[in-house]
Amino acid sequence: MTLEEIINNCKKGKRAAQEELYRNYSSVLFGMCLKYSRNKTEAEDNLHDSFMTIFNKISQYNFKGSFEGWMKRITINTVLQKYRKEQYLNVVSENYSDISADDDIPEDISLSTLLGHIQELPNKYRMTFNLYVLDGYTHKEIGEMLGTTIGTSKSNLARAKMILRQKLEKENINIA
């Protein structure tokens, strides 16, 4: 089946097409869920919820733009909505204006090491870090997605990087 046939059959509610869509994209979307989740179990729950939303909204997809991009956006929004509902994303009241958000995370870290440290970040910092650094959203977009200000997004990113830097320094990984 072509992607277009799979999508059209999913729009008709055909189970076989839904299974094929899941098989084709679950690993990509699971990777996204891992970035935004605290652990594997939570990522699996987020993946399930994301696919439920994708199947419920697939009739809205009109073959304009990347289908994978459309699903990734739904996945991110599903995860963020869950955290907003559970009030994991409280606004930071601390002032971290002395922290630079321009520092880069070293590129020579293994993905599993970095992912492990990212998953340990407090929710508001993890979400902001992933949206900005890994998925390329602007602080304005992040503020809109998380219901915060641009300043809070910048502050959360700086704090996330500071925490990651401290964790990496404990492992004797040099940071520029």
C-alpha positions as CSV (number, residue, x, y, z in Angstrom):
1,M,0.0,0.0,0.0
2,T,1.2,3.5,-0.8
3,L,1.2,6.2,1.9
4,E,-1.8,7.9,0.3
5,E,-3.7,4.6,0.3
6,I,-2.8,4.0,4.0
7,I,-4.0,7.5,4.9
8,N,-7.2,7.2,2.9
9,N,-8.0,3.8,4.4
10,C,-7.2,5.2,7.9
11,K,-9.7,7.9,7.2
12,K,-12.3,5.2,6.5
13,G,-11.4,3.6,9.9
14,K,-9.8,0.4,8.4
15,R,-7.9,-1.4,11.1
16,A,-5.3,-2.9,8.7
17,A,-4.3,0.5,7.5
18,Q,-4.0,1.8,11.0
19,E,-1.7,-1.1,11.9
20,E,0.4,-0.4,8.9
21,L,0.6,3.3,9.7
22,Y,1.7,2.4,13.3
23,R,4.3,-0.1,12.0
24,N,5.7,2.5,9.6
25,Y,5.9,5.4,12.0
26,S,5.9,4.2,15.6
27,S,9.7,4.1,15.9
28,V,10.1,7.7,14.7
29,L,7.3,9.0,16.9
30,F,8.5,6.9,19.9
31,G,11.9,8.6,19.6
32,M,10.1,12.0,19.8
33,C,8.1,10.8,22.8
34,L,11.3,9.6,24.5
35,K,12.7,13.1,24.3
36,Y,9.7,14.6,26.0
37,S,9.1,11.9,28.6
38,R,10.7,11.1,31.9
39,N,11.2,7.4,31.1
40,K,10.4,4.7,28.6
41,T,7.0,3.8,30.2
42,E,5.8,7.3,30.0
43,A,7.1,7.6,26.4
44,E,5.1,4.5,25.5
45,D,1.9,6.0,27.0
46,N,2.6,9.2,25.1
47,L,3.1,7.3,21.9
48,H,-0.3,5.5,22.4
49,D,-2.1,8.8,23.1
50,S,-0.4,10.4,20.1
51,F,-1.6,7.6,17.7
52,M,-5.1,7.8,19.2
53,T,-5.1,11.5,18.4
54,I,-3.6,10.9,14.9
55,F,-6.3,8.3,14.1
56,N,-9.0,10.7,15.4
57,K,-7.8,13.7,13.4
58,I,-6.5,11.9,10.3
59,S,-9.6,13.1,8.4
60,Q,-8.2,16.6,8.8
61,Y,-5.0,15.8,6.9
62,N,-5.4,17.2,3.4
63,F,-2.2,15.9,1.7
64,K,-0.6,19.4,2.0
65,G,2.9,19.3,3.5
66,S,4.7,16.4,5.0
67,F,2.5,13.7,6.6
68,E,5.3,12.8,8.9
69,G,5.7,16.4,10.0
70,W,1.9,16.6,10.6
71,M,2.2,13.5,12.8
72,K,5.2,14.9,14.7
73,R,3.4,18.1,15.4
74,I,0.4,16.1,16.8
75,T,2.7,14.0,18.9
76,I,4.4,17.1,20.4
77,N,1.1,18.8,21.0
78,T,-0.4,15.6,22.6
79,V,2.5,15.3,25.0
80,L,2.5,19.0,25.9
81,Q,-1.3,19.0,26.4
82,K,-0.9,16.1,28.8
83,Y,1.7,17.9,30.8
84,R,-0.3,21.1,30.9
85,K,-3.4,19.2,32.1
86,E,-1.4,17.6,34.8
87,Q,0.2,20.9,35.7
88,Y,3.8,19.7,35.2
89,L,4.6,22.9,33.4
90,N,4.4,25.6,36.1
91,V,5.9,28.9,35.4
92,V,9.3,29.5,36.9
93,S,9.4,32.3,39.4
94,E,13.2,32.2,39.8
95,N,15.4,34.7,38.1
96,Y,18.1,33.1,36.0
97,S,19.0,36.2,33.9
98,D,22.7,35.6,34.7
99,I,22.7,32.3,32.8
100,S,23.7,32.3,29.1
101,A,21.4,30.3,26.8
102,D,23.9,30.5,24.0
103,D,26.2,27.8,25.3
104,D,26.2,24.7,23.2
105,I,25.9,21.1,24.4
106,P,29.0,19.2,23.3
107,E,28.5,17.2,20.1
108,D,30.8,14.3,21.2
109,I,28.3,12.9,23.8
110,S,26.6,9.6,23.1
111,L,22.9,10.0,22.3
112,S,21.9,7.6,25.0
113,T,24.0,9.6,27.6
114,L,22.5,12.9,26.5
115,L,18.9,11.5,26.3
116,G,19.3,10.0,29.8
117,H,20.3,13.4,31.2
118,I,17.6,15.2,29.3
119,Q,14.9,12.8,30.7
120,E,16.1,13.7,34.2
121,L,15.5,17.4,33.7
122,P,12.4,18.9,35.5
123,N,9.5,18.9,33.1
124,K,9.4,22.6,32.2
125,Y,13.1,22.6,31.4
126,R,13.0,19.3,29.5
127,M,10.1,20.5,27.3
128,T,11.8,23.8,26.6
129,F,15.2,22.3,25.8
130,N,13.7,19.7,23.4
131,L,11.4,22.2,21.6
132,Y,14.2,24.7,21.2
133,V,17.4,22.7,20.7
134,L,16.2,19.4,19.3
135,D,13.1,20.5,17.3
136,G,14.0,24.0,16.4
137,Y,11.0,26.0,17.7
138,T,11.5,29.7,18.5
139,H,11.0,31.0,22.0
140,K,7.8,32.8,20.9
141,E,6.5,29.4,19.6
142,I,7.5,27.6,22.7
143,G,5.8,30.3,24.9
144,E,2.6,29.8,22.9
145,M,2.8,26.0,23.1
146,L,3.5,26.0,26.8
147,G,1.4,29.0,27.8
148,T,4.4,31.0,29.1
149,T,6.3,34.1,28.0
150,I,9.3,34.4,25.7
151,G,11.3,35.3,28.8
152,T,10.3,32.3,30.7
153,S,11.2,30.1,27.7
154,K,14.6,31.7,27.5
155,S,15.1,31.3,31.2
156,N,13.9,27.6,31.2
157,L,16.3,26.9,28.3
158,A,19.2,28.5,30.1
159,R,18.4,26.6,33.3
160,A,18.1,23.3,31.4
161,K,21.5,23.9,29.8
162,M,23.1,24.8,33.1
163,I,21.7,21.6,34.7
164,L,22.9,19.5,31.8
165,R,26.3,21.2,31.9
166,Q,26.6,20.3,35.6
167,K,25.7,16.7,35.0
168,L,28.2,16.4,32.2
169,E,31.0,18.0,34.2
170,K,30.4,15.4,36.9
171,E,31.1,12.8,34.3
172,N,34.3,14.7,33.2
173,I,32.8,15.6,29.8
174,N,34.4,18.9,28.7
175,I,32.0,21.7,27.8
176,A,33.1,24.6,25.6
